[in-house]
Every structure is written in C-alpha cells, then in structure tokens.
Amino acid sequence: AAVKGAEEVVGVDVDPVSVSAARRNTELNHVQRSVNILESKDAKDIGTFDLVVANIHMGVLLEIQDILADAVAPGGHLALSGLLKEQAGRMQDELLERGFGNFEVSEDNGWILLAADKFS
C-alpha cells in the first residue's frame, strides 16, 4: 500500500519471523518511514483505518473479528481472504452484526476474498 502512495500503513502479525521479514521488505522497498510493522502482542489501540486487510483462515478470523471490525473506521473497508467458498456466508453474517454491508465476493479455486464497507 505504501508503494502505491498510502501515507500510513500498519502491518500486524503473530509470528516474529514474519514481522522481521516484513520490516526488511519495507526497507527494500524504501517505505520504512510510512510503514509500521508490529507483533500482535504490541498492537493494542493502534487506531482506526480506512482499509483493513486480513489473510487468515476462518478460525482465526472468527477469534479476532471484533478487533478487525473496531480497526475499520466508519465508512472504511474490510477485505478478508483465507476463507473457503463455503465459509463466505457465515462470515458475511458475522460482519452484518458488526455494521458492515455492501459485500463483494471474489472466488479463485475455492478460496474467497470477501470485501465489505463499514456503515457504523
């Protein structure tokens, strides 16, 4: 996102090795000043964002759905991948309860990208 012009980017991962690799990639792409990569344990109260993206399997998405929903600013967008085709309906239901709508679903070989807008 920073390479495409985003002024502020925050990345969060549970794996310290992934965090280190992501930080190194920000340096290689010369965007380290606009990108902050955090371990999930350090990602408390990081604010709200116009766009939140998560690529995690359904079980983890269900565990952190409130955190993700809270991180999306009103009028913002959420994009979830790592879902199987048969899981899209359940995830849409969960997001509806959290103020999301305008769902768009894209599928590739049984995997889903679910995008939604936050209304409240």
C-alpha positions in Angstrom: 0.0 0.0 0.0 2.8 2.4 0.8 4.5 1.8 -2.6 1.1 2.8 -4.1 1.1 6.0 -2.1 -0.7 5.3 1.2 0.6 7.8 3.8 0.3 5.5 6.7 0.4 1.7 6.8 0.4 -0.6 9.8 1.0 -4.3 9.5 0.4 -6.8 12.3 1.5 -10.5 12.5 1.6 -13.1 15.3 4.9 -14.6 14.0 8.1 -12.7 15.0 9.9 -14.1 11.9 7.2 -12.7 9.7 7.4 -9.4 11.4 11.2 -9.3 10.8 10.7 -10.2 7.2 8.1 -7.6 6.7 10.2 -4.9 8.2 13.1 -5.9 5.9 10.8 -5.7 3.0 9.8 -2.1 3.9 13.5 -1.2 3.8 14.0 -2.9 0.4 11.0 -1.0 -1.0 12.1 2.3 0.6 8.8 2.7 2.5 10.0 2.2 6.1 9.1 5.7 7.1 5.4 5.2 6.3 5.1 1.6 7.4 4.9 0.3 10.9 5.1 -3.4 11.4 4.1 -4.8 14.8 3.8 -8.1 16.5 0.2 -8.7 17.5 1.0 -8.5 21.2 2.2 -4.9 20.6 -0.8 -3.9 18.5 -3.1 -2.6 21.2 -5.1 0.6 20.5 -3.5 1.3 17.2 -6.4 3.3 15.9 -8.8 3.0 13.0 -8.0 2.8 9.3 -9.8 3.4 6.0 -8.8 -0.1 4.9 -8.1 -3.2 6.9 -6.9 -6.4 5.1 -6.5 -9.8 6.7 -5.4 -13.0 5.1 -6.1 -15.6 7.8 -8.1 -18.8 7.9 -11.7 -18.7 9.2 -11.0 -19.9 12.7 -8.6 -17.0 13.4 -10.9 -14.5 11.7 -13.7 -15.5 14.0 -11.5 -15.1 17.0 -10.3 -11.6 16.0 -13.4 -10.3 14.2 -14.2 -7.7 16.8 -10.6 -6.4 16.7 -10.7 -6.2 12.9 -14.2 -4.5 13.0 -13.0 -2.0 15.5 -9.9 -1.2 13.4 -12.1 -0.2 10.4 -13.1 3.5 10.5 -16.8 4.3 9.8 -17.1 4.5 6.0 -14.0 2.3 5.7 -13.4 -1.0 4.0 -12.5 -4.5 5.2 -11.0 -7.2 2.9 -10.7 -10.7 4.2 -9.1 -13.6 2.4 -8.1 -17.1 3.5 -11.8 -18.1 3.5 -13.1 -21.2 1.7 -16.1 -20.7 -0.6 -18.5 -22.4 1.8 -17.5 -20.1 4.7 -18.4 -16.8 2.9 -22.0 -16.8 4.1 -21.1 -17.2 7.7 -18.5 -14.5 7.6 -21.0 -12.1 6.0 -23.5 -12.8 8.8 -20.8 -12.1 11.4 -19.9 -8.8 9.7 -23.5 -7.7 9.3 -23.8 -7.9 13.1 -20.8 -5.6 13.3 -22.1 -2.8 11.0 -20.8 -4.0 7.6 -22.6 -4.3 4.3 -22.1 -3.9 0.5 -20.4 -7.2 0.3 -18.4 -8.2 -2.7 -17.2 -11.8 -3.0 -14.5 -13.0 -5.4 -13.5 -16.6 -5.8 -10.4 -18.4 -7.0 -10.1 -22.2 -6.9 -12.5 -22.4 -3.9 -10.8 -19.5 -2.0 -12.7 -16.4 -1.3 -11.9 -12.7 -1.0 -14.7 -11.0 0.9 -14.8 -7.2 0.8 -17.2 -5.1 2.8 -17.9 -1.5 3.8 -18.4 -0.3 7.4 -21.5 1.8 7.9 -21.3 2.4 11.7 
